[in-house]
Amino acid sequence: MGLLDQVIGSLGNRQEAGGAGALVEIAASLLQQHGGLEGLLGRFQQAGLGDHAASWVGTGQNMPIDATEVTRALGSELIGTLAGRAGLDHSELASGLARALPQLIDQITPQGTTEGSSALLQQGLSVLDGLLGSSPAR
């Protein structure tokens, strides 16, 4: 399964998740609002989840994260805003991100480093955006 397939499938049923276009918008918003991948990882480090974030980048096993931890790292207000855009409730989005982020970050950092990964993710989001015909804010 490729990166785009994992991103699309990570929130479960595409209809329930507001469609894959909503997921593209969520990922793009997270990157934009947090200074790219480095900034997003920094939010998890600041929330005391640095070991988790490092495991997603590293080449070993990914440490799982739960919806409460995602909310702690990203903030309840941001989760609520993004959930509203996607047509999900707060807990659905936080749970989806808890499943998606470790896999997504792992896939865009195959060499165990963040160097060049933001460009790879942006390319993937652009391809997915083009396939879906959506226009997320970047």
Beta strands, then each sheet from edge to edge (+ up, - down):
end
